[in-house]
């Protein structure tokens, strides 16, 4: 199963409508299932198609945080082998017989390219919505555990309250009280192993009582 996530202002409905417009015509037809947050688009050869083999593909589009997740199921081949086999036999008997199977050949080639065409449509919709597979600015932020303010990735301390960011808060050596960095294995002051430490409890400036 092929899965991709697009971050940005894009919804399952946007993609589903684009797939409908692209494939609900000619030799293919579509069918939609689900709701606005979780849609399934089934793409299959039209029952009125008179050339080439048949195929079917399921596209699942799910709303995720700040974007969508798209999954393409395993493409099903319905009569494709028979169609390709007939073309091969016709070519062996007489190459000129291929002229009579041009429609079948064209449809079979189109069916083989269905996955790529689906991704092309989705990429076009994502591009129009300025969505992509990179993290959005909103998801590329760190939330301060103390005041809830959003901070850019890479900041060591909260821009709003000054609290240290990340899960690794400052700690002190329980033998000498020296303040240690979170990646130090031994206390640089007394040599005590850093596993014997006491984590500091940071108190934001707004909660510090004046003497």
Secondary structure, DSSP 8 states (H G I E B T S, - for coil): -EEEEEESS--HHHHHHHHHHHHSBTTEEEEEEEETTEEEEEEEE-TT--SS-EEEEEEEEEEETTEEEEEE---EEESHHHHHHHHHHHHHH-GGGGGGGHHHHHHHHHHHTHHHHHHHHHHHHHHHTT-BSS--TTTTEEE-TTT--EEETT-SB-TTT--B-SS---EEETTT--EE-TT-SB-TTT--BTTSEEE-----GGG----
